[in-house]
Amino acid sequence: MFTMLLLAGCMAEHYPVSPDAQNPNQPYTVDAVVTVKQDTDGTVFFQLTDSQRLYPGPDYPFTRQMRAWGSLTIHTDEVPPYGKRVDVNWLEPLDEGKLVQILPALETKMGFDLMNSWITTAEDGYLTLHYMTWWGDPAGHHDFFLVSQDPDNPYSVTLYQDAHSDGQTTYSEGIICFDINSLPDTGEDSKTLTLNWITTQGKAQTAKFGFKTRK
């Protein structure tokens, strides 16, 4: 059986505390997935969507560009060209998978169930996936590979999970991200990215995303 999910790229943002319509100048708190970036002059900023930025202040530390998720308090004042000012309540790097053209030998091939959540999105040249799978107790390390093998259809990719002989004791969730910006440049338009994978029940499944190259 072949199943398809339609998951359009959207703002990687969730409002557990909604902005107060009666007090629009009050800060509000969100859970968000962002890319931590550094400008050429050393300024650190967060990329929230393909076009929207946030500014965490002049002293926010930077080690490398990374995808991260956490809790942010967004203020109404803006710091051009870096967008609205934010306080970082907590922010953690996401696990990173690898985009490859040749799949490495897998020790333990395991299925993967994609969750249709606000986290699952294609933004800023990254594919971020909120998923469920089986883990041992205690959980071992899993590797994830996104394979692009078809030169005639480079925006069709297949996901594989290597569980490295981890057990199947607990069915629980995780988040993985892939830097897919090395796929052929989409130009100014979005392309349809097709994700293929096998579920934990052994069924073939696909999902489609709107993907635009990070500039």
GUSE-569790 format. One record per residue (C-alpha): x negated, y negated, z negated; residue in one letter; residue number from 0. Coordinates in steps of 0.1 Angstrom, whole numbers, padded with zeros to 4 digits, always signed. Each point is the difference from the previous one (the first is absolute). Layout:
BEGIN
       x       y       z   type   seq
       X       Y       Z      A   NUM
...
END
This chain:
BEGIN
       x       y       z   type   seq
   +0000   +0000   +0000      M     0
   -0013   -0034   +0010      F     1
   +0012   -0030   -0021      T     2
   -0006   -0037   +0006      M     3
   +0001   -0029   -0025      L     4
   +0001   -0036   +0012      L     5
   -0020   -0022   -0022      L     6
   -0005   -0035   +0014      A     7
   -0029   -0020   -0013      G     8
   +0013   -0024   -0027      C     9
   -0012   -0022   -0028      M    10
   -0019   +0022   -0025      A    11
   +0018   -0018   -0029      E    12
   +0026   +0010   -0026      H    13
   +0019   -0023   -0023      Y    14
   +0006   +0016   -0034      P    15
   +0005   -0036   -0013      V    16
   +0019   -0020   +0026      S    17
   -0008   -0037   +0004      P    18
   +0025   -0021   -0019      D    19
   +0023   -0019   +0025      A    20
   +0008   -0025   -0027      Q    21
   -0037   -0007   -0008      N    22
   -0018   +0004   +0034      P    23
   -0032   -0016   -0014      N    24
   -0004   +0027   -0026      Q    25
   -0027   +0027   +0006      P    26
   +0012   +0036   +0005      Y    27
   -0016   +0034   -0002      T    28
   -0002   +0026   +0027      V    29
   -0015   +0034   +0007      D    30
   -0020   -0003   +0032      A    31
   -0025   +0017   +0023      V    32
   -0027   -0024   +0013      V    33
   -0033   +0000   +0018      T    34
   -0027   -0016   -0021      V    35
   -0021   -0022   +0024      K    36
   -0028   -0025   +0000      Q    37
   -0002   -0030   +0023      D    38
   -0032   -0011   +0017      T    39
   -0006   -0026   -0027      D    40
   +0004   +0026   -0028      G    41
   +0036   -0008   -0009      T    42
   +0019   +0031   -0012      V    43
   +0036   +0003   +0011      F    44
   +0027   +0027   +0003      F    45
   +0016   +0009   +0033      Q    46
   +0036   +0010   -0008      L    47
   +0014   +0005   +0036      T    48
   -0015   -0006   +0035      D    49
   +0006   -0037   -0005      S    50
   +0005   -0007   -0037      Q    51
   -0028   -0007   -0025      R    52
   -0002   -0005   -0037      L    53
   -0027   -0017   -0020      Y    54
   -0012   +0016   -0033      P    55
   -0022   -0030   -0011      G    56
   -0037   -0009   +0005      P    57
   -0014   +0025   -0025      D    58
   +0016   +0032   +0012      Y    59
   -0028   +0026   +0005      P    60
   -0008   +0016   +0034      F    61
   -0020   +0031   +0007      T    62
   +0013   +0010   +0034      R    63
   +0032   -0002   +0022      Q    64
   +0025   +0025   -0014      M    65
   +0037   +0008   -0001      R    66
   +0014   -0003   -0035      A    67
   +0033   +0001   -0018      W    68
   +0011   -0016   -0033      G    69
   +0021   -0026   -0017      S    70
   -0003   -0037   +0010      L    71
   +0017   -0031   -0014      T    72
   +0006   -0024   +0029      I    73
   +0002   -0038   -0005      H    74
   +0017   -0024   +0023      T    75
   -0031   -0022   +0006      D    76
   -0022   +0008   +0030      E    77
   -0037   -0002   +0006      V    78
   -0004   -0006   +0038      P    79
   -0009   +0021   +0020      P    80
   +0002   +0028   -0025      Y    81
   +0037   -0001   -0009      G    82
   +0017   +0000   -0034      K    83
   -0020   +0002   -0032      R    84
   +0003   +0032   -0019      V    85
   -0010   +0014   -0034      D    86
   -0012   +0036   +0000      V    87
   +0017   +0020   -0027      N    88
   -0017   +0032   +0012      W    89
   -0014   +0012   +0033      L    90
   -0015   +0034   +0009      E    91
   -0017   +0011   +0032      P    92
   +0019   +0026   +0020      L    93
   -0015   +0034   +0009      D    94
   -0014   -0001   +0035      E    95
   +0004   +0026   +0027      G    96
   -0021   +0003   +0032      K    97
   +0010   -0007   +0036      L    98
   -0019   +0025   +0022      V    99
   +0000   +0013   +0035      Q   100
   -0012   +0035   -0009      I   101
   +0016   +0017   -0030      L   102
   -0025   +0015   -0025      P   103
   +0004   +0036   -0011      A   104
   +0026   +0001   -0028      L   105
   -0006   +0021   -0031      E   106
   +0037   +0000   -0010      T   107
   +0025   -0014   +0024      K   108
   +0031   -0013   -0018      M   109
   +0033   -0017   +0009      G   110
   +0011   -0035   -0008      F   111
   +0034   -0016   -0005      D   112
   +0002   -0037   +0010      L   113
   +0022   -0022   -0023      M   114
   +0021   -0026   +0017      N   115
   -0010   -0027   -0025      S   116
   -0010   -0037   +0002      W   117
   -0037   +0011   -0003      I   118
   +0001   +0021   +0032      T   119
   -0009   -0025   +0027      T   120
   -0023   -0011   +0028      A   121
   -0014   -0034   -0009      E   122
   -0032   -0019   +0006      D   123
   -0017   +0028   +0020      G   124
   +0007   +0025   -0027      Y   125
   +0024   +0030   -0003      L   126
   +0011   +0004   -0036      T   127
   +0019   +0031   -0010      L   128
   +0020   +0008   -0031      H   129
   +0002   +0038   -0002      Y   130
   +0008   +0031   -0020      M   131
   -0021   +0032   +0000      T   132
   -0011   +0028   -0022      W   133
   -0028   -0004   -0026      W   134
   -0018   +0023   -0024      G   135
   +0000   -0005   -0038      D   136
   -0023   -0018   -0005      P   137
   +0002   -0015   +0035      A   138
   -0030   +0005   +0024      G   139
   -0012   -0024   +0027      H   140
   +0018   +0000   +0033      H   141
   -0013   -0014   +0033      D   142
   +0022   -0015   +0027      F   143
   -0008   -0003   +0037      F   144
   +0018   -0018   +0027      L   145
   -0009   +0014   +0034      V   146
   +0003   -0019   +0033      S   147
   -0009   +0025   +0027      Q   148
   +0021   -0010   +0031      D   149
   -0016   -0027   +0021      P   150
   +0032   -0004   +0020      D   151
   +0020   -0007   -0032      N   152
   -0024   -0015   -0025      P   153
   +0028   -0012   -0022      Y   154
   +0011   +0035   -0008      S   155
   -0019   +0013   -0030      V   156
   +0003   +0032   -0021      T   157
   -0005   +0002   -0038      L   158
   -0018   +0029   -0017      Y   159
   -0006   +0006   -0037      Q   160
   -0029   +0020   -0014      D   161
   +0008   +0011   -0036      A   162
   -0034   +0017   -0006      H   163
   +0016   +0030   -0017      S   164
   +0020   -0022   -0024      D   165
   +0029   +0019   -0015      G   166
   +0037   -0005   +0006      Q   167
   +0013   -0006   -0035      T   168
   +0014   -0035   +0001      T   169
   +0020   -0017   +0028      Y   170
   -0007   -0037   -0004      S   171
   -0006   -0032   +0019      E   172
   -0031   -0019   +0012      G   173
   -0010   -0029   +0023      I   174
   -0026   +0002   +0028      I   175
   -0011   -0026   +0025      C   176
   -0018   +0002   +0033      F   177
   -0018   -0028   +0018      D   178
   +0013   +0005   +0035      I   179
   -0012   -0033   +0015      N   180
   -0025   +0019   +0022      S   181
   +0029   +0013   +0021      L   182
   +0002   -0018   +0034      P   183
   +0008   -0037   -0004      D   184
   +0037   -0007   +0002      T   185
   -0006   -0037   +0010      G   186
   +0027   -0024   -0011      E   187
   +0027   +0027   +0001      D   188
   +0009   +0028   -0023      S   189
   -0003   +0036   +0012      K   190
   +0019   +0031   -0012      T   191
   -0021   +0021   -0023      L   192
   +0012   +0036   -0002      T   193
   -0011   +0020   -0031      L   194
   +0002   +0038   +0002      N   195
   -0004   +0024   -0029      W   196
   +0012   +0033   -0016      I   197
   +0021   -0002   -0031      T   198
   -0004   +0021   -0032      T   199
   +0028   +0022   +0014      Q   200
   -0020   +0006   +0032      G   201
   +0021   -0021   +0023      K   202
   -0013   -0023   +0027      A   203
   +0010   -0036   -0005      Q   204
   -0008   -0035   +0015      T   205
   +0005   -0036   -0010      A   206
   -0003   -0031   +0021      K   207
   -0015   -0034   -0011      F   208
   -0005   -0033   +0016      G   209
   -0038   -0005   +0001      F   210
   -0020   -0032   +0009      K   211
   -0038   -0002   +0001      T   212
   -0015   -0020   -0029      R   213
   -0017   -0032   +0013      K   214
END
